[in-house]
Amino acid sequence: MTQVDQLQAKAQNRFDSLKLSPTLLSVIEEIGYVAMTEIQAKAIPLLLAGRDVIGQSKTGSGKTAAFGIPLLEKIRVQDRRVQALVMCPTRELCTQVAREFRNLGRRMPGLQVLVVCGGQPVAPQAFALEKGVHIVVGTPGRILDHIRRDSIQLSRLSTVVLDEADRMLDMGFQEDMETILAESPPSRQTVFFSATFPDSIGEMSAAYQRDPVEVTIENTDESKADIHQVLYETTNETKAVVLQGLLQQIQPKSTIVFSNFNLHGDLLQIDRDKIMARFRNQSIRVLVATDVAARGIDVADLDLVVNYDLPQKPETYVHRIGRTGRAGKKGLAISFATPKESYRVNGIEDHTGTKFEREKFNVAAESKMQRTEKPKHAEALMATIHISGGRKHKLRPGDILGALTGEAGG
């Protein structure tokens, strides 16, 4: 490639080369976006041209902005009716997507983005929809519920996005997704983003998209990142001891521990949201989660991923460890395996083309130390303050500043 070709390629990957409104371009510049990621460079021009797209993507690839920027460019703020639906598999991902939309649309006065998910009261959502909403981000079941209640009307709907479509299928949302698509205006733009392309995704695309363009990212394999992959042979009885010992030795700032067991914390949604906010802010150093619960959690600079239980599929392993070692940084992934799970270990190594570094852990010594010595746990780097109030409660920014800096705040 000549220097001219390189400069042209670089220019074509810049956001200011796109036909976007000055308002949206100014926000993109404020955020610090300059060069588009691969998925953005491939998808945004197609979406701006009105094409249906089926894209292969992963968490952290910039896919939310890839469909969010063209979607916002089409929004007519003066028309306070639902113009875009975005379906996501989990509440956490819905919240993240809506946050990105609000950030990108912060110079669009009056823009209304609403999250509608189960686990939250229907009435406040319906009231907000009645007042006027431009973009609805939600789980398929709750979106369909509002359509049935006529609180979401589809007459002005111009865009439907299925984010992490494969995961929604895994969670049993296919019927709801297809019903929503079938009841949407035929003239809509339909966008699928999926980490994998099972046959069911292809069938849905054929049924509900118009001449879609398939967009895939080269080198999507997270295992190619700079991730140190370590394997400890354990038993089910010694896993907890090994985990505690390793956390004390490594002292990571942020860790996700993956378990295959269903974890029922009996938490209200507001409590789950608080926990996720604290984890993102590094006020909680360790989060234990299942694959479904962790889907959509996008934490920058994650130090450590622990596979407390090996996943059944090698692809799931790759997706798990891909949460660390991002943006050119080194990552660490530790996996536990019992002797009976050697076939899973072999399957992962064959799939990734990488051999685990085998390590041994002195369980007896660690057990003795944990019985006789007080564990040394580093404190979280940050503290998160949750303020359950706002303008409706006549709470002003000065009140918060005064509480933090005055006598009450020490």
SULSUL-V159771 format. One record per pair of residues at least 6 apart in sequence whose C-alpha atoms are under 8 Angstrom apart, sorted by sequence separation. I is the first residue (numbers start at 1). J is the second residue. D is the distance in Angstrom with one decimal. If there is no record, write none. Layout:
i:I j:J d:D
i:I j:J d:D
//
This chain:
i:11 j:17 d:6.6
i:28 j:34 d:7.8
i:46 j:52 d:7.8
i:47 j:53 d:7.1
i:57 j:63 d:6.7
i:88 j:94 d:5.8
i:105 j:111 d:7.0
i:146 j:152 d:5.4
i:147 j:153 d:6.5
i:168 j:174 d:7.0
i:278 j:284 d:5.7
i:279 j:285 d:6.6
i:311 j:317 d:6.1
i:324 j:330 d:7.6
i:325 j:331 d:3.7
i:349 j:355 d:5.5
i:389 j:395 d:6.6
i:390 j:396 d:7.3
i:403 j:409 d:5.1
i:404 j:410 d:7.2
i:46 j:53 d:7.5
i:87 j:94 d:7.8
i:205 j:212 d:7.7
i:279 j:286 d:7.7
i:310 j:317 d:7.5
i:324 j:331 d:4.9
i:325 j:332 d:7.2
i:349 j:356 d:7.2
i:402 j:409 d:7.7
i:75 j:83 d:6.9
i:279 j:287 d:7.3
i:324 j:332 d:6.8
i:337 j:345 d:7.6
i:16 j:25 d:6.8
i:102 j:111 d:8.0
i:116 j:125 d:6.5
i:143 j:152 d:7.8
i:275 j:284 d:7.8
i:324 j:333 d:7.6
i:15 j:25 d:7.3
i:43 j:53 d:7.3
i:102 j:113 d:6.9
i:114 j:125 d:7.8
i:43 j:55 d:7.7
i:101 j:113 d:7.4
i:321 j:333 d:6.0
i:15 j:28 d:7.8
i:71 j:84 d:7.5
i:192 j:205 d:7.9
i:114 j:128 d:7.8
i:98 j:113 d:6.5
i:305 j:320 d:7.3
i:39 j:55 d:8.0
i:98 j:114 d:7.3
i:305 j:321 d:6.0
i:98 j:115 d:6.8
i:15 j:33 d:7.6
i:39 j:57 d:7.3
i:190 j:208 d:7.6
i:191 j:209 d:7.9
i:305 j:323 d:7.5
i:15 j:34 d:6.2
i:114 j:133 d:6.7
i:190 j:209 d:5.9
i:280 j:299 d:5.9
i:305 j:324 d:6.8
i:14 j:34 d:5.8
i:15 j:35 d:6.4
i:47 j:67 d:7.3
i:95 j:115 d:6.7
i:112 j:132 d:7.4
i:113 j:133 d:6.2
i:116 j:136 d:7.1
i:126 j:146 d:7.4
i:189 j:209 d:7.9
i:190 j:210 d:8.0
i:280 j:300 d:7.9
i:304 j:324 d:6.4
i:14 j:35 d:4.6
i:15 j:36 d:6.4
i:94 j:115 d:6.5
i:112 j:133 d:4.9
i:113 j:134 d:6.2
i:114 j:135 d:6.3
i:115 j:136 d:6.0
i:116 j:137 d:6.3
i:117 j:138 d:5.3
i:118 j:139 d:7.4
i:130 j:151 d:6.7
i:160 j:181 d:7.8
i:302 j:323 d:6.7
i:303 j:324 d:6.2
i:13 j:35 d:5.5
i:14 j:36 d:5.9
i:39 j:61 d:6.9
i:40 j:62 d:6.7
i:44 j:66 d:5.6
i:48 j:70 d:5.4
i:111 j:133 d:7.7
i:112 j:134 d:5.4
i:113 j:135 d:4.8
i:114 j:136 d:5.0
i:115 j:137 d:4.8
i:116 j:138 d:4.6
i:117 j:139 d:5.4
i:129 j:151 d:6.3
i:302 j:324 d:5.1
i:303 j:325 d:7.7
i:13 j:36 d:5.4
i:38 j:61 d:7.9
i:39 j:62 d:6.9
i:40 j:63 d:6.7
i:43 j:66 d:6.2
i:44 j:67 d:6.8
i:47 j:70 d:6.0
i:111 j:134 d:6.7
i:112 j:135 d:6.6
i:113 j:136 d:6.0
i:114 j:137 d:6.1
i:115 j:138 d:5.4
i:116 j:139 d:6.9
i:118 j:141 d:7.6
i:129 j:152 d:6.8
i:301 j:324 d:6.8
i:302 j:325 d:7.4
i:13 j:37 d:7.9
i:37 j:61 d:7.0
i:39 j:63 d:6.4
i:43 j:67 d:7.5
i:113 j:137 d:7.4
i:117 j:141 d:7.9
i:118 j:142 d:5.8
i:299 j:323 d:7.6
i:301 j:325 d:7.5
i:10 j:35 d:7.7
i:37 j:62 d:6.4
i:40 j:65 d:7.2
i:44 j:69 d:7.5
i:117 j:142 d:5.4
i:126 j:151 d:5.7
i:254 j:279 d:7.7
i:298 j:323 d:7.6
i:301 j:326 d:6.9
i:310 j:335 d:6.9
i:40 j:66 d:4.6
i:44 j:70 d:6.3
i:91 j:117 d:6.1
i:116 j:142 d:6.3
i:117 j:143 d:7.6
i:178 j:204 d:7.7
i:182 j:208 d:7.5
i:263 j:289 d:7.4
i:300 j:326 d:7.9
i:307 j:333 d:7.6
i:309 j:335 d:7.5
i:310 j:336 d:6.9
i:18 j:45 d:7.3
i:39 j:66 d:6.7
i:91 j:118 d:7.9
i:116 j:143 d:6.6
i:157 j:184 d:7.1
i:158 j:185 d:7.6
i:165 j:192 d:6.6
i:167 j:194 d:7.9
i:181 j:208 d:6.7
i:263 j:290 d:7.3
i:304 j:331 d:6.6
i:305 j:332 d:6.5
i:306 j:333 d:5.8
i:307 j:334 d:6.2
i:308 j:335 d:6.3
i:309 j:336 d:6.4
i:310 j:337 d:6.7
i:13 j:41 d:5.8
i:157 j:185 d:6.8
i:160 j:188 d:7.0
i:164 j:192 d:7.8
i:165 j:193 d:6.1
i:166 j:194 d:5.6
i:254 j:282 d:6.5
i:262 j:290 d:6.8
i:301 j:329 d:7.9
i:303 j:331 d:6.1
i:304 j:332 d:5.0
i:305 j:333 d:4.8
i:306 j:334 d:4.8
i:307 j:335 d:4.5
i:308 j:336 d:5.5
i:309 j:337 d:7.2
i:72 j:101 d:7.7
i:154 j:183 d:7.9
i:158 j:187 d:7.2
i:159 j:188 d:5.3
i:160 j:189 d:6.3
i:161 j:190 d:6.0
i:162 j:191 d:6.2
i:163 j:192 d:6.3
i:164 j:193 d:5.5
i:165 j:194 d:5.1
i:166 j:195 d:6.8
i:253 j:282 d:7.0
i:257 j:286 d:7.2
i:259 j:288 d:7.1
i:261 j:290 d:7.0
i:291 j:320 d:7.8
i:302 j:331 d:7.6
i:303 j:332 d:6.5
i:304 j:333 d:5.8
i:305 j:334 d:6.3
i:306 j:335 d:5.7
i:307 j:336 d:6.2
i:154 j:184 d:6.1
i:155 j:185 d:7.0
i:158 j:188 d:4.5
i:159 j:189 d:4.7
i:160 j:190 d:5.0
i:161 j:191 d:4.7
i:162 j:192 d:4.8
i:163 j:193 d:5.0
i:164 j:194 d:4.6
i:166 j:196 d:6.4
i:254 j:284 d:7.5
i:255 j:285 d:6.1
i:256 j:286 d:5.9
i:257 j:287 d:6.1
i:258 j:288 d:6.0
i:259 j:289 d:6.1
i:260 j:290 d:5.9
i:304 j:334 d:7.6
i:306 j:336 d:8.0
i:314 j:344 d:7.8
i:77 j:108 d:7.4
i:154 j:185 d:7.1
i:157 j:188 d:6.7
i:158 j:189 d:6.0
i:159 j:190 d:6.0
i:160 j:191 d:6.2
i:161 j:192 d:5.9
i:162 j:193 d:6.1
i:163 j:194 d:6.6
i:164 j:195 d:6.5
i:166 j:197 d:7.2
i:254 j:285 d:4.5
i:255 j:286 d:4.7
i:256 j:287 d:4.9
i:257 j:288 d:4.6
i:258 j:289 d:5.3
i:259 j:290 d:5.3
i:260 j:291 d:7.6
i:317 j:348 d:7.4
i:68 j:100 d:7.9
i:77 j:109 d:7.7
i:141 j:173 d:7.2
i:144 j:176 d:6.7
i:159 j:191 d:7.8
i:161 j:193 d:7.8
i:166 j:198 d:7.4
i:253 j:285 d:5.6
i:254 j:286 d:5.9
i:255 j:287 d:6.2
i:256 j:288 d:5.8
i:257 j:289 d:6.2
i:258 j:290 d:5.6
i:259 j:291 d:7.7
i:312 j:344 d:7.2
i:64 j:97 d:6.5
i:68 j:101 d:6.3
i:72 j:105 d:6.9
i:77 j:110 d:6.6
i:140 j:173 d:6.5
i:252 j:285 d:7.4
i:256 j:289 d:7.1
i:258 j:291 d:6.9
i:314 j:347 d:6.5
i:77 j:111 d:6.0
i:310 j:344 d:7.4
i:314 j:348 d:4.9
i:318 j:352 d:7.6
i:65 j:100 d:7.5
i:69 j:104 d:7.4
i:141 j:176 d:6.1
i:144 j:179 d:7.9
i:166 j:201 d:7.0
i:313 j:348 d:8.0
i:64 j:100 d:7.3
i:140 j:176 d:5.8
i:144 j:180 d:6.4
i:165 j:201 d:7.4
i:315 j:351 d:7.9
i:140 j:177 d:5.9
i:314 j:351 d:6.4
i:314 j:352 d:8.0
i:98 j:137 d:6.4
i:97 j:137 d:7.4
i:140 j:180 d:7.9
i:94 j:137 d:5.8
i:94 j:138 d:5.7
i:24 j:69 d:8.0
i:94 j:139 d:7.4
i:91 j:138 d:7.3
i:255 j:302 d:6.5
i:258 j:305 d:7.7
i:91 j:139 d:7.0
i:254 j:302 d:5.6
i:255 j:303 d:6.1
i:256 j:304 d:6.7
i:257 j:305 d:6.0
i:258 j:306 d:6.1
i:259 j:307 d:6.9
i:24 j:73 d:7.5
i:86 j:135 d:7.7
i:88 j:137 d:7.3
i:90 j:139 d:6.4
i:253 j:302 d:7.8
i:254 j:303 d:5.5
i:255 j:304 d:4.8
i:256 j:305 d:5.1
i:257 j:306 d:4.6
i:258 j:307 d:5.1
i:259 j:308 d:5.6
i:260 j:309 d:5.9
i:82 j:132 d:7.6
i:84 j:134 d:6.7
i:85 j:135 d:6.1
i:86 j:136 d:6.2
i:87 j:137 d:6.0
i:88 j:138 d:6.0
i:89 j:139 d:5.7
i:253 j:303 d:6.4
i:254 j:304 d:6.5
i:255 j:305 d:5.7
i:256 j:306 d:6.3
i:257 j:307 d:6.1
i:258 j:308 d:5.7
i:259 j:309 d:5.3
i:260 j:310 d:7.7
i:81 j:132 d:5.6
i:82 j:133 d:5.5
i:83 j:134 d:5.4
i:84 j:135 d:4.9
i:85 j:136 d:5.0
i:86 j:137 d:4.7
i:87 j:138 d:5.3
i:88 j:139 d:5.2
i:89 j:140 d:7.6
i:252 j:303 d:5.8
i:255 j:306 d:7.4
i:257 j:308 d:6.3
i:258 j:309 d:6.7
i:260 j:311 d:7.0
i:21 j:73 d:7.1
i:80 j:132 d:4.7
i:81 j:133 d:5.5
i:82 j:134 d:4.5
i:83 j:135 d:6.1
i:84 j:136 d:6.3
i:85 j:137 d:6.0
i:86 j:138 d:6.4
i:87 j:139 d:5.4
i:88 j:140 d:7.2
i:252 j:304 d:6.6
i:20 j:73 d:6.9
i:80 j:133 d:5.6
i:81 j:134 d:5.4
i:82 j:135 d:5.8
i:85 j:138 d:7.9
i:87 j:140 d:5.8
i:80 j:134 d:5.8
i:82 j:136 d:6.9
i:79 j:134 d:7.7
i:77 j:134 d:7.2
i:75 j:134 d:7.2
i:258 j:320 d:8.0
i:239 j:308 d:7.3
i:82 j:152 d:7.1
i:82 j:153 d:6.9
i:83 j:154 d:7.8
i:81 j:153 d:7.8
i:82 j:154 d:6.8
i:85 j:157 d:7.6
i:83 j:156 d:5.4
i:84 j:157 d:5.6
i:87 j:160 d:7.9
i:82 j:156 d:6.3
i:83 j:157 d:4.1
i:84 j:158 d:6.0
i:85 j:159 d:6.4
i:86 j:160 d:5.9
i:87 j:161 d:6.2
i:88 j:162 d:6.5
i:89 j:163 d:7.7
i:81 j:156 d:6.7
i:82 j:157 d:5.9
i:83 j:158 d:5.4
i:84 j:159 d:4.7
i:85 j:160 d:4.9
i:86 j:161 d:4.6
i:87 j:162 d:5.0
i:88 j:163 d:5.2
i:89 j:164 d:6.9
i:28 j:104 d:6.9
i:83 j:159 d:6.6
i:84 j:160 d:5.8
i:85 j:161 d:6.2
i:86 j:162 d:6.0
i:87 j:163 d:6.0
i:88 j:164 d:6.5
i:89 j:165 d:7.8
i:27 j:104 d:6.2
i:84 j:161 d:7.9
i:86 j:163 d:7.0
i:88 j:165 d:7.6
i:27 j:105 d:7.7
i:89 j:167 d:6.4
i:27 j:106 d:7.5
i:89 j:168 d:5.0
i:24 j:104 d:7.1
i:27 j:107 d:7.0
i:88 j:168 d:7.1
i:24 j:105 d:7.1
i:89 j:171 d:7.6
i:24 j:107 d:7.3
i:23 j:107 d:6.4
i:23 j:108 d:7.7
i:71 j:159 d:7.2
i:67 j:161 d:7.9
i:227 j:321 d:7.8
i:223 j:318 d:6.0
i:285 j:380 d:6.0
i:222 j:318 d:6.1
i:284 j:380 d:6.1
i:221 j:318 d:7.4
i:222 j:319 d:6.8
i:225 j:322 d:7.7
i:227 j:324 d:7.2
i:239 j:336 d:7.2
i:283 j:380 d:5.2
i:223 j:321 d:7.5
i:227 j:325 d:5.6
i:282 j:380 d:6.4
i:283 j:381 d:6.4
i:222 j:321 d:7.4
i:223 j:322 d:6.7
i:226 j:325 d:5.8
i:282 j:381 d:6.3
i:283 j:382 d:4.8
i:222 j:322 d:4.8
i:225 j:325 d:6.2
i:282 j:382 d:5.7
i:283 j:383 d:5.1
i:225 j:326 d:7.2
i:281 j:382 d:6.7
i:282 j:383 d:7.7
i:283 j:384 d:6.2
i:226 j:328 d:7.4
i:228 j:330 d:7.6
i:230 j:332 d:7.8
i:232 j:334 d:7.5
i:234 j:336 d:6.1
i:235 j:337 d:7.4
i:236 j:338 d:7.2
i:281 j:383 d:7.7
i:225 j:328 d:7.8
i:226 j:329 d:7.0
i:227 j:330 d:5.8
i:228 j:331 d:6.1
i:229 j:332 d:6.2
i:230 j:333 d:6.3
i:231 j:334 d:5.9
i:232 j:335 d:6.2
i:233 j:336 d:5.9
i:234 j:337 d:5.8
i:235 j:338 d:5.2
i:281 j:384 d:7.0
i:226 j:330 d:5.2
i:227 j:331 d:4.4
i:228 j:332 d:4.8
i:229 j:333 d:4.9
i:230 j:334 d:4.8
i:231 j:335 d:4.9
i:232 j:336 d:5.0
i:233 j:337 d:5.0
i:234 j:338 d:5.1
i:235 j:339 d:7.7
i:225 j:330 d:8.0
i:226 j:331 d:6.2
i:227 j:332 d:5.4
i:228 j:333 d:6.1
i:229 j:334 d:6.0
i:230 j:335 d:6.3
i:231 j:336 d:6.0
i:232 j:337 d:6.4
i:233 j:338 d:5.6
i:234 j:339 d:7.6
i:278 j:383 d:7.7
i:227 j:333 d:6.7
i:229 j:335 d:7.7
i:231 j:337 d:7.2
i:233 j:339 d:6.9
i:278 j:384 d:6.0
i:277 j:384 d:7.9
i:274 j:386 d:7.7
i:242 j:361 d:7.0
i:242 j:363 d:6.6
i:245 j:366 d:6.5
i:241 j:363 d:6.9
i:67 j:191 d:7.9
i:242 j:366 d:7.7
i:231 j:356 d:5.9
i:238 j:363 d:7.2
i:241 j:366 d:7.1
i:230 j:356 d:5.5
i:231 j:357 d:6.0
i:232 j:358 d:6.2
i:233 j:359 d:7.9
i:241 j:367 d:6.5
i:251 j:377 d:7.5
i:229 j:356 d:5.6
i:230 j:357 d:4.7
i:231 j:358 d:5.0
i:232 j:359 d:5.5
i:233 j:360 d:7.2
i:248 j:375 d:7.5
i:251 j:378 d:6.7
i:253 j:380 d:7.1
i:229 j:357 d:6.3
i:230 j:358 d:6.0
i:231 j:359 d:6.1
i:232 j:360 d:6.0
i:248 j:376 d:6.4
i:253 j:381 d:7.4
i:223 j:352 d:6.3
i:230 j:359 d:6.8
i:232 j:361 d:7.2
i:248 j:377 d:6.3
i:63 j:193 d:8.0
i:55 j:191 d:7.9
i:57 j:193 d:6.4
i:58 j:194 d:7.6
i:52 j:189 d:5.7
i:53 j:190 d:7.0
i:54 j:191 d:5.9
i:55 j:192 d:6.1
i:56 j:193 d:5.8
i:57 j:194 d:5.9
i:58 j:195 d:5.4
i:51 j:189 d:6.9
i:52 j:190 d:5.2
i:53 j:191 d:5.0
i:54 j:192 d:4.6
i:55 j:193 d:4.7
i:56 j:194 d:5.1
i:57 j:195 d:5.0
i:50 j:189 d:6.6
i:52 j:191 d:5.6
i:53 j:192 d:6.3
i:54 j:193 d:5.9
i:55 j:194 d:6.3
i:56 j:195 d:5.3
i:54 j:194 d:7.8
i:56 j:196 d:6.6
i:56 j:197 d:7.6
i:119 j:268 d:7.5
i:120 j:269 d:6.9
i:119 j:269 d:6.1
i:54 j:205 d:7.6
i:52 j:209 d:6.3
i:52 j:210 d:6.3
i:54 j:212 d:6.4
i:56 j:214 d:8.0
i:52 j:211 d:6.8
i:53 j:212 d:5.0
i:54 j:213 d:6.2
i:55 j:214 d:5.8
i:56 j:215 d:6.2
i:57 j:216 d:7.1
i:51 j:211 d:7.9
i:52 j:212 d:4.6
i:53 j:213 d:4.9
i:54 j:214 d:4.9
i:55 j:215 d:4.5
i:56 j:216 d:4.8
i:57 j:217 d:6.9
i:51 j:212 d:6.7
i:52 j:213 d:6.3
i:53 j:214 d:6.0
i:54 j:215 d:6.2
i:55 j:216 d:5.8
i:56 j:217 d:6.6
i:51 j:213 d:7.3
i:53 j:215 d:7.0
i:58 j:220 d:7.6
i:57 j:220 d:7.7
i:43 j:215 d:6.8
i:42 j:215 d:6.8
i:39 j:215 d:7.5
i:39 j:216 d:7.4
i:39 j:217 d:6.3
i:38 j:217 d:6.6
i:92 j:273 d:7.5
i:96 j:296 d:7.8
i:90 j:292 d:8.0
i:93 j:295 d:7.3
i:90 j:293 d:7.5
i:93 j:296 d:4.5
i:92 j:296 d:6.3
i:93 j:297 d:6.7
i:90 j:295 d:7.3
i:92 j:297 d:6.8
i:90 j:296 d:7.3
i:59 j:296 d:6.9
i:60 j:298 d:6.6
i:59 j:298 d:6.7
//
